[in-house]
Amino acid sequence: MDKKGITNVASGEKAGRYMIPLTDFGFKKIFGEKDIMIAFLTDLLNPKVPIEDVIFIDKELAEDEEEQRGVIYDLRCKSADGSEFIVEMQNKKQTNFSDRIIFYLSRAFSAQGKRKTEWDYKLSPVYGVFFLNFHLKGMKMQSVRTVQLRVDETGEVFSEKLKVFTLELPDYRDKPMEYPKTRLEYWLYNLANMESMETQLPFQSQQPIFSKIGGLSELLNMSEEDRKKYYRSLDDYWTDICVMESAVEEGFEKGLKKGIEKNKIDTAVKMKRCGFPMEQIVLISGLSEEEIEKLV
């Protein structure tokens, strides 16, 4: 069987060489590997002290009380110095996404609290890393965004303990290989374009870990069980994408209808003010006499 000979058991279509890393299975398959996670966090953070090890911890943060809502993360790990990393892949736009980020990180901080002992409130850093398969709504389009607590008046960093990264992948899709310039951008380019690649992953000389990622992601290298898990995850991925695209199309259609209606009204108002006969206003604007009578 050649590299293009694998068939998607769910859809019957031919699959590419690599799995789509933006699926739940694909994302966890790649970033659930300790050395891959360390390499990525190193390129993201450029830490003063090397990240030598990470420990993956239970991705579910238990509720403190029954009435409180639990939090589920895609991947959650800690480094040797106690720094905590919440790493998540988001394919579907979500209402109040920024609020959800704050909620996630707040719960991670509160879980560090010590009860029934003297505690001076010293906290370990918590980093939220969110890969987004879309652009954040209501914000300036930016592929890499770093969020931190700062003083408005001076720009000083209020605390180094909390930091959020949003990494928007659409900017890297279908771009030439000359487009990415930094080590972090190499990651974003490969993640955004892996599903269409037929050769080995690029930028391996800059970041050797991409060789391992390519090996993990090749469908031919997967066990039959993992391949089935991947295709089940792939169905969920395409469902999310279709829902998002449908919402965009619906919004465009509503906006178009609203725009057409506004043009009709504007035309009728101008004609009415200029003293055109009612018959002509009806004919040109497309509005009824009753609708035109109500216009100022």
Steps between C-alpha positions, in 0.01 A plus 500: 500500500645840402483821701172597331338162524330527839126548493302690760285227654239759601455682169645259245727775366875466451699649785822697471840391626455657843215519747345843560670621820209731582274205584468407866682171445771654283568788736532277805701240309761763416507726805445213741862403432728649766791595273268662245325704768835614644627600154184696427488680836867588464442659158191681629641635827873533433554432873808629681536159666459197270185290540658165570190300585121520510255282685156442350232528765132411509335718238188537714519750782261368765227717648561649842132471585209318345334813366819625331570420141796277415753593231625274222819582311640343183846457653633611836858462615753635748870569473757425769473853645124461555391709201172372361404491133147469365521421128183483294391476137181687399340440161162657563436860597352528846296770671686671785824324408718754684288455813546123477878547487487711817283237666740220406807679629326624815408147597858386436625774734242432770594130497846603626352636824596322819244442769544445872862620480674833502525616141645825367308488168813434297387356166668308223457640147205385290521526122199460275585402141207498259536391137211649304380381161331838452557869570376640829186704446506865602880524518767621261605209279828368634645153457696500828356688797654516848280613789638602837403705807641851454460843660300724266680819593858378469491177300684323781439129543286457812567127524706250305294214643214515247544497126269406214600422142248482218646349182276553196573244227304634196777748409740210438273288282604457136789745535838436330770341715686831498218661701592390856810670642521397867519169683146546632372575150652173376268319744194697390576446132541123539186462712292706257620321185590145603182346362596604144873412520627203300871531580681506835417788732705812426732688739655187649844659488370787714301274733595126485190399701295546181644171379336321793174689448496390138553137602222514759264665253542266204189290459699201379692496828186482714356186646158401372348594836657848497394552142137426590522738796641765270219467247238522773672819615517618139121477469463730802755739349316527168170546682647796689637650178167456317305656787735799503484546121120474505483768767719728286282442192183560699643821641600616151151431364335686786739791454435508126121500548532774761717706264256461212210605720691805622574604140133474414403720794773756429391522136133541593575772758707704252239468229220592740687811618560602141128479425494200266154353434407201717477271195863567408624456857324162522638393161863599570533417871299179498318603819123506537298822530428417866873462576585823320226696682665413832837641393603849610 
